[in-house]
């Protein structure tokens, strides 16, 4: 969430920067006016309370002198009514400001590319060679069904469309990738392993920036406690330290988390209806960091490297792109996507997204740190990144490692987990 004081002091530059998202944020001018009126009302309440206190002191003096106190009492009652009216105005203003700020995205970083949509994203680098085949490569859904490792029909019978049943070596491949990714991030990259709740409350969704923007994409439980299925490990991981003050010497704090994620995909009707690119339920390994502000962008660079290392070890061709202002996620100041090459699509598709939210989520979740015992608390910077999307990594392996006879070679680093070198 943005800071109203920051908006008040830098209104026009902030509106200009936010408008790079290709939306209008002119309404912030009205919010600043409401905030000004709110602050005036607070000052007036303070003055009226001070006046009422002074007036109350006169009651005893008047009574001791035998004077009539009716006018003083009337004045106190009038001030009380005015105070109540002003306090209601303040509450209404607070609500309007909070609602506006919760629906206002993060300010794009000043150095990101300016653009309208994904077509204006900037390709930074490539890794690996795009595979060439002496046969017509198949899509992962055809390969998987022929090998009997994914079952879409039975998943639809059990649940609905956009679910899948993993079978045999398909299930083992998914599990192998989870273990491989978690082991790499914990043992080589120094993250603390966490196993988080798959269910989160509304406060957690608000703090992480999921609500109110993406409320339509969430699976809400039929439960009076306002609980939701976790849409990404970012949500429970960010909220590990909600309403806490961390020690500066402990930063950066780094977590790696495997969770199953659940999304309604309300805004993706008709997209990726075949295969496992876009499901309602999918597995994901997520990386989370809590950092000092001055360290957050170097930490972001390290996080990108950590996610890339997974694809390098799997020897999958990929590219790294920097998202432009028009394609930037709601709560993020800067984002890099990692896209893996998929032969069936003849293009690169997102497999990981690595972002710096700066203090946006920390403000929503009240997550602070102190540089030392005597220091004033400051908001941390939060970072999150895919390390990686497991199902999409399965897709990449099936399509890039397919053989002419329909079998799938297993990347060397996964063979100890798979106990085989081929899916056949």
C-alpha positions as CSV (number, residue, x, y, z in Angstrom):
1,X,0.0,0.0,0.0
2,X,1.2,3.5,-0.8
3,X,1.9,6.0,2.0
4,X,-0.7,8.8,2.0
5,X,2.0,11.2,3.2
6,X,4.2,10.2,0.3
7,X,1.3,10.8,-2.1
8,X,0.5,14.2,-0.4
9,X,4.1,15.4,-0.7
10,X,4.7,14.1,-4.3
11,X,1.2,14.0,-5.8
12,X,1.8,14.9,-9.4
13,X,5.0,12.8,-9.9
14,X,3.3,9.8,-8.4
15,X,0.3,10.2,-10.6
16,X,2.5,10.5,-13.6
17,X,4.5,7.4,-12.7
18,X,1.4,5.3,-11.9
19,X,-0.3,6.4,-15.2
20,X,2.6,4.5,-16.9
21,X,0.5,1.4,-16.1
22,X,-1.9,2.6,-18.8
23,X,-4.6,3.4,-16.3
24,X,-5.8,6.8,-14.9
25,X,-4.9,7.5,-11.3
26,X,-6.2,11.1,-11.3
27,X,-8.5,10.1,-8.5
28,X,-5.6,10.4,-6.1
29,X,-6.1,14.2,-6.3
30,X,-9.5,13.7,-4.7
31,X,-8.0,11.4,-2.1
32,X,-5.5,14.1,-1.1
33,X,-8.3,16.6,-0.8
34,X,-10.2,14.2,1.5
35,X,-7.0,13.7,3.5
36,X,-6.6,17.5,3.9
37,X,-10.2,17.8,5.1
38,X,-9.6,14.9,7.4
39,X,-6.5,16.5,8.9
40,X,-8.4,19.8,9.4
41,X,-11.2,17.9,11.1
42,X,-8.7,16.2,13.5
43,X,-7.3,19.6,14.3
44,X,-10.8,21.0,15.0
45,X,-11.6,18.0,17.2
46,X,-8.4,18.6,19.2
47,X,-9.2,22.3,19.6
48,X,-12.8,21.6,20.6
49,X,-11.7,19.0,23.2
50,X,-9.2,21.5,24.6
51,X,-11.9,24.2,24.8
52,X,-14.3,21.7,26.4
53,X,-11.7,20.8,29.1
54,X,-11.1,24.5,29.8
55,X,-14.8,25.2,30.0
56,X,-15.4,22.2,32.3
57,X,-12.9,23.7,34.7
58,X,-15.1,26.8,35.0
59,X,-18.1,24.9,36.3
60,X,-16.7,24.5,39.8
61,X,-15.6,28.1,39.9
62,X,-19.1,29.3,38.9
63,X,-20.8,27.0,41.4
64,X,-18.6,28.2,44.2
65,X,-19.4,31.8,43.3
66,X,-23.1,31.0,43.2
67,X,-23.3,31.7,39.4
68,X,-25.6,30.0,36.9
69,X,-23.7,27.3,35.0
70,X,-26.5,26.5,32.4
71,X,-24.8,28.4,29.6
72,X,-21.5,26.6,30.3
73,X,-23.3,23.2,30.2
74,X,-25.0,24.1,27.0
75,X,-21.7,25.1,25.5
76,X,-20.1,21.8,26.5
77,X,-23.1,19.8,25.0
78,X,-22.8,21.8,21.8
79,X,-19.0,21.0,21.6
80,X,-19.7,17.4,22.3
81,X,-22.2,17.2,19.4
82,X,-19.7,18.9,17.1
83,X,-16.9,16.5,18.2
84,X,-19.1,13.5,17.5
85,X,-20.0,14.9,14.1
86,X,-16.4,15.6,13.2
87,X,-15.2,12.2,14.4
88,X,-17.7,10.5,12.1
89,X,-16.4,12.6,9.3
90,X,-12.9,11.5,10.2
91,X,-14.0,7.8,10.2
92,X,-15.7,8.2,6.8
93,X,-12.6,9.9,5.4
94,X,-10.3,7.1,6.8
95,X,-12.5,4.5,5.1
96,X,-12.5,6.3,1.7
97,X,-8.7,6.8,1.9
98,X,-8.1,3.2,2.9
99,X,-10.3,1.8,0.2
100,X,-8.6,4.0,-2.5
101,X,-5.1,3.0,-1.3
102,X,-5.9,-0.7,-1.2
103,X,-7.0,-0.5,-4.8
104,X,-4.0,1.6,-5.9
105,X,-1.1,-0.5,-7.3
106,X,2.5,-0.1,-6.5
107,X,4.5,2.7,-8.1
108,X,6.6,1.4,-11.1
109,X,10.3,1.6,-10.6
110,X,11.8,4.6,-12.5
111,X,14.1,2.4,-14.5
112,X,11.7,-0.2,-15.9
113,X,10.8,-0.1,-19.7
114,X,7.8,2.0,-20.6
115,X,5.2,0.1,-22.5
116,X,1.5,-0.8,-23.0
117,X,1.5,-4.6,-22.6
118,X,3.7,-7.8,-22.8
119,X,4.7,-6.9,-26.4
120,X,6.8,-4.1,-24.9
121,X,8.7,-6.2,-22.4
122,X,12.5,-6.1,-22.8
123,X,14.4,-9.3,-23.5
124,X,17.6,-9.2,-21.5
125,X,19.3,-12.6,-22.2
126,X,18.9,-16.1,-23.5
127,X,20.3,-19.4,-22.2
128,X,20.6,-22.7,-24.1
129,X,19.9,-23.7,-27.6
130,X,16.3,-24.1,-28.9
131,X,16.0,-27.9,-29.7
132,X,15.7,-29.1,-33.3
133,X,14.0,-32.3,-34.1
134,X,14.1,-34.7,-37.2
135,X,10.5,-35.4,-36.6
136,X,7.3,-33.4,-35.8
137,X,7.5,-32.7,-32.1
138,X,4.3,-33.3,-30.1
139,X,2.5,-31.1,-27.6
140,X,2.9,-32.2,-23.9
141,X,-0.8,-33.2,-23.6
142,X,-0.5,-35.7,-26.5
143,X,2.8,-37.1,-25.2
144,X,1.5,-37.4,-21.7
145,X,-1.7,-39.2,-22.7
146,X,0.1,-41.6,-25.0
147,X,2.5,-42.4,-22.1
148,X,-0.4,-42.6,-19.7
149,X,1.2,-40.2,-17.2
150,X,-1.5,-37.5,-17.2
151,X,-5.3,-38.0,-17.1
152,X,-7.5,-35.1,-17.9
153,X,-10.8,-36.9,-18.4
154,X,-10.8,-38.6,-15.0
155,X,-9.7,-35.3,-13.3
156,X,-12.7,-33.6,-14.9
157,X,-14.9,-36.4,-13.6
158,X,-13.5,-36.0,-10.1
159,X,-13.4,-32.2,-10.0
160,X,-14.0,-30.2,-13.2
161,X,-12.0,-29.0,-16.3
162,X,-8.6,-27.4,-15.6
163,X,-7.6,-30.2,-13.2
164,X,-5.3,-33.1,-13.9
165,X,-4.4,-36.5,-12.5
166,X,-0.7,-37.3,-12.5
167,X,0.0,-41.0,-12.9
168,X,3.0,-43.3,-12.7
169,X,6.3,-41.7,-13.9
170,X,4.3,-38.4,-14.4
171,X,3.5,-38.2,-10.7
172,X,7.1,-39.1,-9.9
173,X,8.4,-36.4,-12.3
174,X,6.3,-33.8,-10.5
175,X,7.5,-35.0,-7.1
176,X,11.1,-35.2,-8.3
177,X,11.1,-31.6,-9.5
178,X,9.7,-30.4,-6.2
179,X,12.4,-32.2,-4.2
180,X,15.1,-31.1,-6.7
181,X,14.1,-27.4,-6.6
182,X,13.7,-27.3,-2.8
183,X,17.0,-29.1,-2.2
184,X,18.8,-26.6,-4.6
185,X,17.3,-23.5,-2.9
186,X,18.0,-24.7,0.6
187,X,21.3,-26.4,0.2
188,X,23.0,-24.3,-2.5
189,X,21.2,-20.9,-2.2
190,X,20.8,-20.7,1.6
191,X,17.0,-20.4,1.9
192,X,15.1,-21.7,5.0
193,X,12.7,-24.4,4.0
194,X,9.1,-23.9,5.0
195,X,5.9,-25.9,4.7
196,X,3.1,-23.4,4.9
197,X,-0.7,-23.6,5.3
198,X,-2.6,-24.1,2.1
199,X,-5.5,-22.1,3.6
200,X,-5.1,-18.4,4.4
201,X,-7.3,-15.7,6.0
202,X,-8.5,-12.5,4.4
203,X,-6.0,-10.4,6.3
204,X,-3.2,-12.4,4.7
205,X,-4.7,-11.8,1.2
206,X,-5.0,-8.1,1.8
207,X,-1.4,-7.8,3.2
208,X,0.1,-9.6,0.3
209,X,-1.8,-7.4,-2.2
210,X,-4.1,-10.2,-3.5
211,X,-7.2,-8.4,-2.2
212,X,-9.2,-6.5,-3.2
213,X,-7.7,-6.6,-6.7
214,X,-7.8,-10.4,-7.3
215,X,-10.7,-11.4,-5.1
216,X,-12.6,-12.9,-8.1
217,X,-9.6,-15.3,-8.8
218,X,-9.7,-16.7,-5.3
219,X,-11.4,-19.9,-4.1
220,X,-13.3,-18.9,-0.9
221,X,-14.2,-21.6,1.6
222,X,-17.7,-22.0,2.9
223,X,-16.6,-20.9,6.4
224,X,-17.6,-18.0,8.6
225,X,-13.9,-17.2,9.2
226,X,-13.2,-15.7,5.8
227,X,-10.7,-18.3,4.7
228,X,-9.4,-18.9,1.2
229,X,-7.4,-21.5,-0.7
230,X,-3.8,-20.3,-1.1
231,X,-3.3,-18.7,-4.6
232,X,0.5,-18.7,-4.3
233,X,3.1,-19.4,-1.5
234,X,3.8,-15.7,-1.6
235,X,0.7,-15.1,0.5
236,X,1.4,-17.2,3.5
237,X,5.1,-16.6,3.3
238,X,4.8,-12.8,3.3
239,X,2.4,-13.0,6.3
240,X,4.9,-15.0,8.4
241,X,6.1,-11.7,9.7
242,X,2.9,-9.6,9.6
243,X,2.7,-7.1,12.5
244,X,6.3,-7.9,13.5
245,X,9.4,-5.8,14.0
246,X,12.4,-7.7,12.8
247,X,16.0,-7.3,13.8
248,X,18.2,-5.6,11.2
249,X,21.1,-8.0,11.8
250,X,18.7,-10.9,10.8
251,X,18.1,-9.4,7.3
252,X,17.8,-10.6,4.7
253,X,15.5,-13.4,5.8
254,X,15.1,-15.9,3.0
255,X,12.4,-18.6,2.7
256,X,11.8,-21.3,0.2
257,X,8.3,-22.8,0.2
258,X,6.6,-25.6,-1.7
259,X,2.8,-25.2,-1.8
260,X,-0.1,-26.3,-4.0
261,X,-1.7,-23.2,-5.3
262,X,-5.4,-22.7,-6.3
263,X,-6.8,-20.1,-8.7
264,X,-10.1,-19.7,-10.4
265,X,-8.4,-18.1,-13.4
266,X,-11.5,-15.9,-13.8
267,X,-9.7,-13.6,-16.3
268,X,-8.4,-16.3,-18.5
269,X,-11.4,-17.9,-20.1
270,X,-10.5,-19.6,-23.4
271,X,-6.7,-19.4,-22.7
272,X,-4.6,-22.5,-22.5
273,X,-7.5,-24.8,-22.2
274,X,-5.5,-27.9,-23.2
275,X,-2.7,-29.3,-21.1
276,X,-1.3,-28.2,-17.8
277,X,-0.1,-24.6,-18.6
278,X,-3.1,-23.1,-16.8
279,X,-4.9,-25.1,-14.1
280,X,-7.1,-24.4,-11.1
281,X,-4.7,-26.4,-8.9
282,X,-0.9,-26.5,-9.5
283,X,2.3,-27.0,-7.5
284,X,4.9,-24.3,-7.1
285,X,8.2,-23.6,-5.4
286,X,8.4,-20.0,-4.2
287,X,11.2,-17.9,-2.9
288,X,10.6,-15.0,-0.5
289,X,12.9,-12.4,1.0
290,X,12.6,-9.7,3.6
291,X,15.4,-7.2,3.1
292,X,16.7,-3.8,4.2
293,X,15.6,-1.2,1.6
294,X,19.1,-0.5,0.4
295,X,19.8,-4.2,-0.2
296,X,16.6,-5.2,-2.0
297,X,17.7,-4.7,-5.6
298,X,21.0,-6.6,-5.1
299,X,18.9,-9.3,-3.4
300,X,16.5,-9.3,-6.4
301,X,19.4,-10.0,-8.8
302,X,20.5,-12.9,-6.6
303,X,16.9,-14.3,-6.6
304,X,16.8,-14.2,-10.4
305,X,20.1,-16.1,-10.5
306,X,18.7,-18.7,-8.1
307,X,15.7,-19.3,-10.3
308,X,17.8,-19.4,-13.4
309,X,20.0,-22.0,-11.8
310,X,17.1,-24.5,-11.8
311,X,16.7,-24.3,-15.6
312,X,20.4,-24.3,-16.2
313,X,20.7,-27.5,-14.2
314,X,17.8,-29.1,-16.1
315,X,19.4,-27.8,-19.4
316,X,16.2,-26.2,-20.6
317,X,16.4,-23.2,-23.0
318,X,15.0,-20.0,-21.5
319,X,15.1,-16.3,-21.7
320,X,14.9,-13.5,-19.1
321,X,12.7,-10.5,-19.8
322,X,12.1,-7.3,-17.8
323,X,8.4,-6.4,-17.6
324,X,7.3,-3.0,-18.9
325,X,5.1,-0.6,-17.0
326,X,1.9,-1.8,-18.7
327,X,2.5,-5.4,-17.9
328,X,3.7,-5.0,-14.3
329,X,2.0,-6.9,-11.5
330,X,-0.3,-5.0,-9.2
331,X,1.8,-5.0,-6.1
332,X,5.3,-4.9,-7.7
333,X,7.7,-2.1,-8.4
334,X,9.9,-4.2,-10.7
335,X,9.5,-7.7,-12.2
336,X,11.6,-10.0,-14.3
337,X,10.0,-13.0,-15.9
338,X,11.8,-16.2,-16.9
339,X,10.3,-17.8,-20.0
340,X,11.1,-21.4,-21.0
341,X,11.0,-22.5,-24.7
342,X,8.2,-24.9,-25.5
343,X,8.5,-26.6,-28.9
344,X,4.8,-27.2,-29.3
345,X,4.1,-23.5,-28.9
346,X,7.2,-22.6,-31.0
347,X,7.8,-19.8,-28.5
348,X,8.8,-19.0,-24.9
349,X,6.2,-19.2,-22.1
350,X,6.5,-17.9,-18.5
351,X,7.8,-20.4,-16.0
352,X,8.9,-18.0,-13.2
353,X,8.3,-14.4,-12.1
354,X,10.7,-12.6,-9.8
355,X,9.7,-9.3,-8.3
356,X,10.5,-6.5,-5.8
357,X,7.5,-5.0,-4.0
358,X,9.8,-2.6,-2.1
359,X,7.7,-1.5,1.0
360,X,4.3,-1.9,-0.6
361,X,3.4,-5.2,1.0
362,X,5.2,-4.3,4.2
363,X,3.0,-1.3,4.7
364,X,-0.1,-3.4,4.1
365,X,1.2,-6.1,6.5
366,X,2.9,-3.7,9.0
367,X,6.2,-5.5,8.6
368,X,9.1,-3.5,10.0
369,X,12.7,-3.8,11.2
370,X,15.1,-1.9,13.5
371,X,18.7,-1.3,12.5
372,X,19.6,-1.5,16.2
373,X,18.0,-1.4,19.6
374,X,17.8,2.5,19.6
375,X,16.7,2.9,16.0
376,X,13.2,3.9,14.8
377,X,11.3,1.0,13.1
378,X,11.4,1.1,9.3
379,X,9.4,-0.9,6.7
380,X,11.3,-3.8,5.2
381,X,11.3,-4.5,1.5
382,X,9.7,-7.8,0.4
383,X,10.7,-9.8,-2.7
384,X,9.2,-12.9,-4.2
385,X,10.0,-15.2,-7.0
386,X,9.1,-18.5,-8.6
387,X,11.7,-21.1,-8.1
388,X,9.9,-22.5,-10.2
389,X,6.3,-23.3,-11.3
390,X,6.5,-27.1,-11.2
391,X,3.8,-28.1,-13.7
392,X,5.2,-25.8,-16.3
393,X,8.7,-27.3,-15.7
394,X,7.1,-30.7,-16.4
395,X,5.7,-29.3,-19.7
396,X,9.2,-28.0,-20.6
397,X,10.8,-31.4,-19.9
398,X,8.2,-33.4,-21.8
399,X,8.4,-31.2,-24.9
400,X,12.1,-30.5,-25.0
401,X,13.3,-34.0,-24.1
402,X,10.9,-35.9,-26.3
403,X,12.2,-38.6,-28.6
404,X,11.1,-39.8,-32.0
405,X,9.6,-43.0,-30.5
406,X,7.5,-41.0,-28.1
407,X,9.6,-41.6,-25.0
408,X,11.0,-38.8,-22.8
409,X,14.6,-38.6,-21.7
410,X,15.0,-37.5,-18.1
411,X,17.5,-34.6,-17.4
412,X,20.6,-36.0,-15.8
413,X,20.1,-34.1,-12.5
414,X,16.7,-35.7,-12.0
415,X,17.7,-39.3,-12.7
416,X,18.6,-40.0,-9.0
417,X,15.1,-38.8,-8.0
418,X,13.4,-40.6,-10.8
419,X,15.3,-43.9,-10.5
420,X,15.2,-44.1,-14.3
421,X,16.5,-42.2,-17.3
422,X,13.5,-42.5,-19.5
423,X,9.7,-42.2,-19.4
424,X,8.3,-44.8,-21.7
